[in-house]
């Protein structure tokens, strides 16, 4: 399992590379999915590809058309790189991901360790 803290520094270093999609596909990311009572809610998604869509500016004010193709369970959606957190996954987020995907071969601690093994 490859995981991603996806810091802005890393995004700046690779976002313009021609192999950007190849580099990030397969990683897991902590992605903001909205707010509940003024608290940002995150989910663990697997990055399954990159789509080209409406241009937007990244945190470092760089324009890109890269939108991440994200998978949560059986559901795929696109998301902005801006919504990827550079914080570690919370245990509750890992538990939700595990429940949604049906992957139960790892206990909670092992899953959290696997999801946070590779950070950038």
Beta strands, then each sheet from edge to edge (+ up, - down):
strand 1: 2-4
strand 2: 27-36
strand 3: 39-57
strand 4: 63-72
strand 5: 75-80
sheet 1: 1+ 2+ 3- 4+ 5-
end
